[in-house]
Amino acid sequence: MKTLVNTTLCYIEKDGCYLMLHRTKKQNDYNHDKWIGIGGKFENGESPEDCVRREIHEETGLIVNPEDLEYCGIVTFVDKSEEDKVGEASPSLQPASQSSTTPSAGDTPASPPYYTEFMHVFRVRKFSGTFLTDCNEGELEWVPIEKINDLPHWQADEIYLDFIAQNRPFFSLKAVYKNSRLIETYLGGKPYNHWAKD
């Protein structure tokens, strides 16, 4: 099974709210009960823009023109959980190797194949189409931006949602989790603590 996955994630904005998806309907959903933006996995031959426009239309019924996509950044999501993950976007992981030696060519790597997801993050503020009243992924709801952190979510979401709100230039954020707990973050390849006081 794949341990490297490319996905898109889009925050559709209207009247001070983001369109959020409460993931409640799929069995063995790694995002179960969390509130996330709109998006999904790449299909063969798609660019990030192709993927996010298709996912937006499939999940919400809305239509977004390419020129109305704001490509905000890339989030590298790494799961170092020791237990096996479940769900279609979560391949089984092996416990970390205790060996400290560097493997030679053809040997088993010292590091396990951690699930790694490259999330291409977008914002959209202009769209058309007829809004779907039902989504097979969960419930869609317009949530005031300032209320999103009060809902169940992945902790690193708070970081890049702040970046989007601040209209930061294109960013590369790495978020490392273990057993659903955020343990490391990096911005532009450097250790980063978003919650540290100045």
N, C-alpha and C positions, 0 to 999 in steps of 0.2 A: 504494500500500500504506500501511497505517496506520503512523504514527510515534509515536502516543500509545496506550498500551495499559494497561488496568487488569487486575491480577491479584491473586490471594490467595496467601498463604504461611502455612502452619500448622506449628507444632512441637508434636507430640503427645508428651506426657511420661508415662513409666511407670517406676517403680523407678530413678530417677536416670538414665534414658536418654531420648533423643528418637528418634522413628521417622524415619529418614532414607532418602532415595531416592538411590541411586547411578545417575545418568543414563548409561546405556550402550546402550540398545536402539534409539533413534531415529536415523535418518540426518540429517545436517546439523543436529544439535541444538546450539544455542548454549551449552547447559549440559553438553555432553558430558564425561563422566568426572568431573563435579563431584558432590559430595554436597550435597543441598538438602533443605529441608522439603517438606511435601505441599502441593499447590495447583495453580493454573492460571488460565487466562484467563476473564474474565466472559463469560457468555452473555447474550443480549438480555433485558432486564427484570430481571436479577438485582441484588440488593444484595450487599455484601461478605459478609454472613452466609450468604445463599443460595448464593453461589458456593463459599465454602470448605467448607460442609457437603456440597455435591454432589461437589466434587473429592475430599474425604476419602473419601466412600463409593465413588466410582468407582476411585480408585487403591489403596485399602486394604481396602475392604469394611466398614470401621468406620462406626458411626452416632454422630453427635454431636447432642445437643439444643441448641437456640439458647441456652438459659440457661447452658450449659457452655462457651460460647465466650468467651475472654478477648481482647478487641480491644486489641492492644498499641500499635500505631502504624502509620504510613505511611512507607515508604521510596521515595523518588524515585530511580530508577536511570536514569542518563543515560550513553549511549555516544557518545563523541566520536571513535571510531575513524575513520581516514581511508579504510581499505579497506572494501569492501562487506561487510556481514554476510550470513550465510546462515542458512537455517532458517525455519520457519513463524512464529516469533516475532521475526524479525529482518529488517526491510525494508532494501532497499539504501539506503545513505547516500551523499551527495555530498561531495566534498572541501570544506573550509571556504573561503568566499569571501575573496579578498584585498582586496576593496573596503572602504574605511573610511567611505564615505558612507552616510547614512541613506536607505533607499529610500522613495520616495513610494508612495502607494496604487497597487496594481496592479503595482509593480515586483517583481523577484525579491528575496526577503529577503537581507540581508547574511549571516545565519547559516544554515547548512544545516539540514535537518530532522533533527536528531539523534534517534535512537531514544530514546524516554523511556517508562519503565514505572513506573506507580504500584502498588507492592506493598502490599497491605493485610495486615499481619502479625498473626497470631493465635497464642495458645497454648491447648492443650486438655489437661486433666488428668482428664477423666471421659468415658468413651465405652462403647459396647456394640457388639455385632455379631460376625461371624466374620471373622477376619483372612485376607486373601487370601494365597495362597502364591506367586502370580505376578502381576506388574504389567507392562503393556506399555510403561511408561516406563523401567523399569530394575529394579534389585534393591532391595527393602525390607529394612532392617536396623535393629534397636534398637542405638543407639550410645551409650555412656556420654557424658554431656554434656561432661565434661572432656577427652574424646578427639576431639571433633568438629573442633577446630582443627588436628589432626594430619592430617586428610584433605584432599584437593583441594577447594577451596571458593573463593567470591568473597570477597575480603579484607574488604569491608564487613560481611559476615555476622558477623564477630567483634564488631563494634560493637553491633548490635542484639541479638545473642544475650546479650551482657553486660547490656544494658538489661533484657531479659526476665528473666534470672536475678536481677537486682537489684530486680525488681518496680517498675521506674520507672513514673511516670505516662505517659499517652499521649504518644508522641514523634513528631516529624516529622524524618526524617533524609534528607538528599540525598547520594547517592554518585555521583561522576562518574568514569567510566573512559575510558581511551584505550588501544586495543590490549590489552585485558584487564588493564590496570594501573590501580589506584586512584590518581587524581591530585588529587581534591578531595573534601572532606566538609563538610557543613553540618548543624548541629543547630538547629532552630527558626529557620532562615534565616541563622544566623551561622556563620562559619568555625569548624570544630571539628577538633581533633587528638586522637583517642582515645588515641593511644599516647604523647603528650607526658608527660614526667615532671613531677610537681609541684615 
